[in-house]
Each structure stands twice: as C-alpha cells, then as structure tokens.
Amino acid sequence: MDWLDIAVFAVIAAVASYVQAITGFAFGLIMVGASSIIGLAPIELTVAFVSFSALASALISMRGTTRHIRWDLSLALMFGSLPATLLGFYILDYLSDNHADLVKQVLGVTIFLAGGLLMLNPSRYVQTSGRLSFVVSGFVGGLMGGAFSVPGPPIVYHLYRQPLPVATIKATLLLVFSVAYILRISLYAMDGLPDGDVIKVSALSFPLVLLGTLAGKHRPPGLSDQMIRRCAFVLLSAMGMIMFLMA
C-alpha cells in the first residue's frame, strides 16, 4: 500500500471508530465494506487490520462502562461465538485461496443484510430470552466474525430485542466483540504473525482510530437512534449491493 492508500484507509477507520463508539458495533462492516469497494487492500489484510483496530476502539469505548455489562448474557454469547470464530477463520482462509469472487459475494450479501437488520425496529420482549438463544446468536455472529471480522448483526439484533437499557446493550456488545477480536488476533499469531503491511497500517491509523472513538464517545451526534439506524442502513446496504455486483 502506498501512502495515499494508507491515508484513505485511516480516514475510513476514523469514521468506523466513530460509529462503533456511538452504537457499540459496525466498525468491521464499514471498514471491510468501504475498503473492498474502493479496492484499497485485499480482504484478508483489511480483516486483519479490523481485528487490531476494532479491538483498540472497543476497549477505549468500554472504559467506564463495565458496570453496565450483563456478564451472564456475555458468557452465553461467547460460549457460542468463540468456537464459531475459529471455524469462520479457517473458512475464510480456505475460500480466499480457492474462491476469491465467492468471498466478495458472500461479504456483500452479509453487509447488505446487516443494513436491513438495522432498519428493523422490533418490539422488545417482556422477559429476557433464554440462554440458549444467546448461544445460537453468538454462534452465527462468531462465524461472521471469524470469517470477516463483522460479528455484529445477529448478536446486535438479538440484544436489542431484550428488555435492557441501551447502556447495558452497548457495554455488553463491546465486551463480547473485544473477546472475539482477541481470539482472532491469537489465531493470527498461531498462524504466523501478521505481515508488515498490517502492522504498518494499524500503527499509522491508530491516531485517527483513537480520535474517532473519543469523538463518538464524548461528542455523539444530536440525532435520534432511529435516524442513526436509517443512515447506517443506507450506507451498509449500498456498500453490500455494490460489493455483490462487483464480484
């Protein structure tokens, strides 16, 4: 990657960090989608970058919010997501070597559907769902997270249907995703440390990732939750459709 590509990459990462700080998710969706459409870097490099940068952003966002975490739900989600993350990681490794176009098509559909989920505004349950439902949603999210570093949609949708305060949902999401990113980074270490491009891009982008995270945490936009969802829907759905058609 040349310096211009790295600069554009860092700006996209800042936007993704800002959105994640506001919503508790979406870093990977925005980063992988935008980078793939523009053609800044191979999906494998972008996904590796997301694992490092999204973890940093999530940990910064989580500071001061741990009192809101539902630890029991977090453990149920991780029970399903962590094994699935392993599976998704090796699925991407196989598909990247043998079916590059299929990877882009699957990712495009994933991002498009994620945008659609954001537009849904389902009524909340009267009581918190059973633990098995969290394990299942965690498993599906783990597959997506292991393959593309985008574990959000199934887990986010299920959590937002629970009769829980928004602060609890966001804090729980950040914890679950942080653990998933740590696992993914550990897999990179076991599979051979990330190449120089991933380390260079991550290091050079970190100041903007930090800036975007702090801006989202302390200066959120004066928009309603529904308006934020609509903006995210338009962005993600458009990116997903473009990626699918370009594959």
C-alpha positions, 0 to 999 in steps of 0.5 A: 500500500502506498501512502495515499492508500494508507491515508484513505484507509485511516480516514475510513477507520476514523469514521468506523471508530466513530460509529462503533463508539456511538452504537457499540458495533459496525466498525468491521462492516464499514471498514471491510465494506468501504475498503473492498469497494474502493479496492484499497487492500485485499480482504484478508489484510483489511480483516486483519487490520479490523481485528487490531483496530476494532479491538483498540476502539472497543476497549477505549469505548468500554472504559467506564462502562463495565458496570453496565455489562450483563456478564451472564448474557456475555458468557452465553454469547461467547460460549457460542461465538468463540468456537464459531470464530475459529471455524469462520477463520479457517473458512475464510482462509480456505475460500480466499485461496480457492474462491476469491469472487465467492468471498466478495459475494458472500461479504456483500450479501452479509453487509447488505443484510446487516443494513436491513437488520438495522432498519428493523425496529422490533418490539422488545420482549417482556422477559429476557430470552433464554440462554440458549438463544444467546448461544445460537446468536453468538454462534452465527455472529462468531462465524461472521466474525471469524470469517470477516471480522463483522460479528455484529448483526445477529448478536446486535439484533438479538440484544436489542430485542431484550428488555435492557437499557441501551447502556447495558446493550452497548457495554455488553456488545463491546465486551463480547466483540473485544473477546472475539477480536482477541481470539482472532488476533491469537489465531493470527499469531498461531498462524504466523504473525501478521505481515508488515503491511498490517502492522504498518497500517494499524500503527499509522491509523491508530491516531485517527482510530483513537480520535474517532472513538473519543469523538463518538464517545464524548461528542455523539451526534444530536440525532435520534437512534432511529435516524442513526439506524436509517443512515447506517442502513443506507450506507451498509446496504449500498456498500453490500449491493455494490460489493455483490455486483462487483464480484 
